[in-house]
Amino acid sequence: MLVVMMLLASLLRVFFISHSKIDFLAFLSPVALLISLVIFYIWGAEFSTIILLCISAFVTFTNIRSLIRLNSRLFVDHYNLPFIGGTVIQIVLCIIFIFFSVKYHPVRYSAAECGAGVSRQMLSGSIKDGFALKDELFNGGMQSGTLYRYYPLEKKRSEFKYEPVFLFVSSSTGPVVNYEPYFLMIAQRGYTVYAADFFDSEDGVLEGFRNNRIFKKQYMTKVYFSDQEEYTKLRRKELENLVTEYRELAEIVLNLEGADAKLYFVTDGIGYDEIQKIFENTAENTTGFFSLNTINEYKTPGFGFIEMNDIYHARKFGLDRDTMFFIPRYAAGKTIESAEKLLPRKSELTVEVEKLEELCPKSPEIVKTYEESLKEIDRYKTEEKNESSRN
């Protein structure tokens, strides 16, 4: 929206800058074009980023003469009729863009409002050679992925002996940002989620420039809606890479969380055979897995929770904007419920002692005395039970 406002300011100057003034506002169009290029690079060839880039280039091209005069610090001589007519067309295009941007704007939310935090770290590497964390922008090779960590802002007391970290790898049609509301809901419940976007232009899914990160999502999405047979064939290739990427993510997380960390895998649109292959190398650390496409209410497998982040494509699935977090909240609840069924619970004694530690953080003697009393009571109950069974 900032780019469009800059373009409009540049275009509307035609109607209020007099000929005796230097045309300073003309510089806004190349600045808007530069920002549009950055947005295009970061977000890829989305429909909105392509249109925005085209409008910015159109406005900048038609203002070249004004930019030359500005660079020479010359006064405005005149705006001829064709230039004014082109400006009106460009203003109309900007207004149309604003209309559709408002119509399809994503649901606004923040991690802090959900009681969660988010951190991001770059990844480098490839499917062939493996991936690793990239600490500096200009060292360690080209960036080939992003690792997201979603974590609770306030750690709650757990009733389980250990808590797994949740792992997820995105696909070409559904980047991590499409699943973010879901991950925030999991983090809100006290769990940590590691999610990764991997982009290797030599992964063999597509050929040529279409396999580049910038164009891949848009092309795969187009194929999904236009040619299911072709999409199924491409998806089969992608699944082979996803197995490798999940394994790479598990290795990275174990390096970050410790070799004894417990892992719980979350997948979307991946078959059971591929899931089994994913945790072959981390069987001792794996507590289980959950497949999002087992949730009947989740209607967009492979795309994420687009009823919040990608309203345009959500409408193609017949879905409306979800402003209440209903589907991601429900899916998070189902995921956590499935994970906790497999976790060993703490003993009642441990739970009671932890409760007292929270109440008396600065009185370890009281906690120790209380723990010894509970152990004594537990021992007495055990002896009494054994005595009853002998009689």
C-alpha positions, 0 to 999 in steps of 0.5 A: 500500500505504501508503494501505491501511495507513493505512485499516487503522490507522484501522479497527482502532482500533475494537477497541482504543481505550477510551471514555476516549480521544480518537479520534486515529486517525480523522484517518488516513481523510481523509489516506488519501482525499487521498493516494488522490485524488493517486494517481488524478490522477497514474496515471489511472483504473486499476482499482486506483486507482478501487478504492482511491479508493472504499474510502478514500471509503467509510471516510472517509464512515463516520467523519465522526461520529468526525472531528467529535468529534475536531475538538471534542476530545471523548472516544469515547462508544461504537461502535455495532453497525452501525458495528462491522459496517461497519468489519468489511466495510471491513477485509475490503475492504482485505484483499482489495485487499492480496491482489490488489495482491500478486498483480498487483504489478509487477516491482521494478527501478531505473535505477541497477541497470541502469547507467542514469539517468532524468530527467523534464521537463514539456511544455506545448502542444497538437497544434494549436499544438505542444509545448515544454519547461515549466521551471516548474510554474505558468508556461508553461501547463498541463502537457500531457506529460512528456519522459523521458530515459534515459541511460548512467551510464558512457559507453563508448568507441564504435566508430562515428563518431557515436551516434544518440539514440533517440526514442519517443512513447507511445500511449493504451494504453501510456504510457512507464512500460510501456516503461521496462525496454526503454529502460533496457536500451538506455541500459545499452548506451551510448545515450540515449533520449528518450521522451514522453507527450503528452496533449492533451484536444482531440486529437479521438480521443475525445469529452468526459471520456473524452479526458481524460488521467485516463480515456483509457487505461482507456477505450481499453484496455477498447475494445481487449478488447471491440470491435476494430472500434471500437478500429481506428477510434479507433486510426486517429485516434490515428496521425495525432496520433502523426505530429505528436507524433513530429515535435514530439519530434524538434524538442525533442530537436534543440534539446537535443542540437544541430542536428547530432544524429542521430536513430533512431526507435522505434515500436510498432504504427505502419504504414510510411506513418506512419513515413515521414511522421514523419521528413520534416522531419528526414531529414538527421538521421535514421539509421533506425527500428525497429518493435517489432511486427516482433519475434515474441516481443513479444506486446503491440503498443501496450501496451508490456512489460506483463509487467513493469509491468501484470501484470493486462492481461499475463494477458489476453494469456496472459503471465506476469510477466517477472522476468528482463527477458527480453523487454525485453532481447531487444527492446533487443538487436534494436533496437541491432543494427538501428541499428548496421547503419546507422552508419559505423565509425571507422577502426582508427587512430582506435580505437587512439588512443582506446584509448591516450587511455583508458589515458593520460588525463594524457599527451597527448604519448605519445598524439600520438607514438603517433598519428603512428607509426600514421599513418606505418605506415598510410602505409607500408602504403598505399605498399607496397600501391600498389607491389605493384599496379603490379608 
